[in-house]
């Protein structure tokens, strides 16, 4: 069983920055972040393969950067130029990238990001 422990959420003003971290136990997987805002569907924000290939949602391209430290089994999400619409519960996940599709298998508890003045 893979355990995922997230940290780094909080309250930030529009235009500000936050960095989320997620430490995973177990083997190296493709890792990513989903988010879900109240009343909205869950959205894939970004993922990164074990080899470092990345993919981003159009809504965060140019503002968010996903990275990982394989030695620490940790993935990071640097979020810049935050907007109120980025407010959501952000979940770290780990899974598999096969056939051009990311399929999460393990999920963290989530960390809240609130962007508000």
N, C-alpha and C positions, 0 to 999 in steps of 0.2 A: 504494500500500500504506500502510495506517495503522499507525503504531507506537504502542503504549500502554506507558507506564512507570509502574509503581506504586511507592509508598513508604508507610511509616508503620506497618507491622505490628510485632509484637513480643509480649513476655510481659507480662501485666497480671494483677493480682489480681481476684478476683470483686468486682463493684461499681465497678470502675475504668473508665477511658475511654481510647479511642484514636481517632486520626483518620487515615484512609487517604486518600491522594491518588493521582490518576492523570492524567498529562499525555498528551494525544493530539496526534499530528501530523496534518495533513490537514484535511479539511472538518469542519464541525460535524455531529454525529450525536446521536441519542438515546444516552445513556451509562448504564451501570449496573454493578452488582456481583453476581456469583454467589459462592457459597461451596460447598466440598465438604469434609466431614469424613471421616476414614477409615471405610470400611465403610458410608457413607451416600450417597444420591443427591445429585447437584448440585442446589443450591437457589438460586432467584433471590431475592436479598436486597432489592434496590431498583433502580429506574431513574428517570431524569429526562430529559424531552424537551428539545429545543433551546429550547422556549418556557418551560420551567420546571415543567411538570406532573410530578408525582411519583407513584410507586406503591411500596408496601412489602409485604413478606411479613408475615403476621399475627404471626409469631414475633418480629419486631423493631419493630413499630409502637409508638410512644411512647418508644423507646429510641435508635433510629438516625435520623439525618437525612442525607439526600443533598442536595447542592447543587452548583452549577457556576459557573465563571467563564468565560463564552464568549470573552472577550478573550484568555484564556490557554489555551483548549481544555482546561481542567482540571476534573475532577469530584472531589468530596470525599465521604467517608462518615464522619460523626461518630458514634461508637459510645459510648454511655453505659450505665451500669448493666450492664456486661458480665457474662455468666454463663458457667460452664464449657461449657455446650452451644453457645456461640458459637465455640468453638474450631474452626478450620477453615483451609483455604487459600482466601484470598479473591482472586478474579480480577476485574479490571476488564475491561469490554467496551464496544464501540461498535457500534451497528447502527441499525435502523430500527423506528419505531413506526407500524404500519399496521393498520387494522381492529381496534384495541383490543388488539393483540398486539405485544410487544416481541420482535424477532428479532435477536439479536446476530450480528455478522458478523466482528468483529475482537476478539482476546483478548490480554490481557497475560499475563505469565509467572506471576503470582500472588504474593501476599505472605502469610506465615503469621501468623495471630493465635492466640495461646494464652492462655487464661484459666484460671489456676490459682493456688492459694495455696501 
